[in-house]
């Protein structure tokens, strides 16, 4: 799902896509700042680019959310030593 931070029908788009264990929190700069929103403070970027982030569900993210970190550690160790 694409969610726009700003959409002014500019020709250019800055699209943020999190990694396979990431989510919307990937783009938090601090407790009160969201990195894509910080870009809007730059006038040239604001005038020339729309900004959006692409969110997608991953089963790996779901495993982490449920507290199964030990399972992930085991999986990555298996992959590493094969």
C-alpha positions as a Markdown table, in Angstrom:
| # | Residue | x | y | z |
|---|---|---|---|---|
| 1 | Unk | 0.0 | 0.0 | 0.0 |
| 2 | Unk | 1.4 | 3.4 | -0.9 |
| 3 | Unk | 0.7 | 6.2 | 1.5 |
| 4 | Unk | 1.5 | 9.8 | 0.4 |
| 5 | Unk | 3.1 | 12.2 | 2.8 |
| 6 | Unk | 2.6 | 14.9 | 0.2 |
| 7 | Unk | 0.9 | 14.7 | -3.2 |
| 8 | Unk | 1.1 | 17.7 | -5.5 |
| 9 | Unk | 1.2 | 15.8 | -8.8 |
| 10 | Unk | 4.9 | 16.6 | -9.2 |
| 11 | Unk | 6.8 | 14.8 | -12.0 |
| 12 | Unk | 9.1 | 13.3 | -9.4 |
| 13 | Unk | 8.5 | 11.0 | -6.5 |
| 14 | Unk | 10.6 | 10.0 | -3.5 |
| 15 | Unk | 9.4 | 6.6 | -2.4 |
| 16 | Unk | 10.4 | 5.1 | 0.9 |
| 17 | Unk | 10.3 | 1.3 | 1.1 |
| 18 | Unk | 11.2 | -0.5 | 4.3 |
| 19 | Unk | 13.3 | -3.7 | 4.5 |
| 20 | Unk | 11.9 | -7.2 | 5.1 |
| 21 | Unk | 11.8 | -6.7 | 8.9 |
| 22 | Unk | 10.8 | -3.1 | 8.8 |
| 23 | Unk | 7.6 | -1.2 | 8.9 |
| 24 | Unk | 6.3 | 2.4 | 9.2 |
| 25 | Unk | 8.5 | 2.9 | 12.3 |
| 26 | Unk | 11.6 | 2.6 | 10.0 |
| 27 | Unk | 11.2 | 6.2 | 9.0 |
| 28 | Unk | 10.9 | 7.7 | 12.5 |
| 29 | Unk | 13.7 | 10.1 | 13.0 |
| 30 | Unk | 12.9 | 10.9 | 16.6 |
| 31 | Unk | 9.9 | 10.6 | 18.9 |
| 32 | Unk | 8.3 | 13.6 | 17.2 |
| 33 | Unk | 9.8 | 13.6 | 13.7 |
| 34 | Unk | 9.1 | 11.4 | 10.6 |
| 35 | Unk | 12.0 | 11.4 | 8.2 |
| 36 | Unk | 9.8 | 11.9 | 5.0 |
| 37 | Unk | 8.2 | 14.9 | 6.6 |
| 38 | Unk | 11.6 | 16.4 | 7.4 |
| 39 | Unk | 12.3 | 16.5 | 3.7 |
| 40 | Unk | 9.3 | 18.8 | 3.2 |
| 41 | Unk | 11.2 | 21.5 | 5.1 |
| 42 | Unk | 13.5 | 21.8 | 2.1 |
| 43 | Unk | 11.7 | 24.2 | -0.4 |
| 44 | Unk | 13.3 | 22.7 | -3.5 |
| 45 | Unk | 12.3 | 19.1 | -2.5 |
| 46 | Unk | 8.8 | 20.3 | -1.6 |
| 47 | Unk | 8.3 | 22.0 | -4.9 |
| 48 | Unk | 9.7 | 19.3 | -7.1 |
| 49 | Unk | 8.9 | 16.0 | -5.4 |
| 50 | Unk | 5.9 | 14.1 | -4.1 |
| 51 | Unk | 6.8 | 11.9 | -1.1 |
| 52 | Unk | 5.3 | 8.6 | -0.2 |
| 53 | Unk | 6.1 | 5.4 | 1.6 |
| 54 | Unk | 5.3 | 1.9 | 0.6 |
| 55 | Unk | 4.0 | -0.4 | 3.3 |
| 56 | Unk | 3.8 | -4.2 | 3.0 |
| 57 | Unk | 3.2 | -7.0 | 5.3 |
| 58 | Unk | 5.9 | -9.6 | 5.8 |
| 59 | Unk | 5.6 | -12.9 | 7.7 |
| 60 | Unk | 9.0 | -12.2 | 9.1 |
| 61 | Unk | 7.8 | -9.0 | 10.6 |
| 62 | Unk | 4.8 | -10.9 | 12.1 |
| 63 | Unk | 7.2 | -13.4 | 13.8 |
| 64 | Unk | 9.1 | -10.5 | 15.4 |
| 65 | Unk | 5.9 | -8.8 | 16.6 |
| 66 | Unk | 4.8 | -12.0 | 18.3 |
| 67 | Unk | 8.1 | -12.2 | 20.2 |
| 68 | Unk | 9.6 | -15.2 | 18.4 |
| 69 | Unk | 13.0 | -13.7 | 18.1 |
| 70 | Unk | 14.6 | -17.0 | 19.2 |
| 71 | Unk | 13.1 | -18.6 | 16.1 |
| 72 | Unk | 14.5 | -16.0 | 13.8 |
| 73 | Unk | 18.0 | -16.3 | 15.4 |
| 74 | Unk | 17.9 | -20.0 | 14.8 |
| 75 | Unk | 16.8 | -19.6 | 11.1 |
| 76 | Unk | 19.6 | -17.1 | 10.4 |
| 77 | Unk | 22.2 | -19.3 | 12.1 |
| 78 | Unk | 21.1 | -22.2 | 10.0 |
| 79 | Unk | 21.5 | -20.1 | 6.8 |
| 80 | Unk | 24.9 | -18.7 | 7.9 |
| 81 | Unk | 26.4 | -22.1 | 8.5 |
| 82 | Unk | 25.2 | -23.9 | 5.4 |
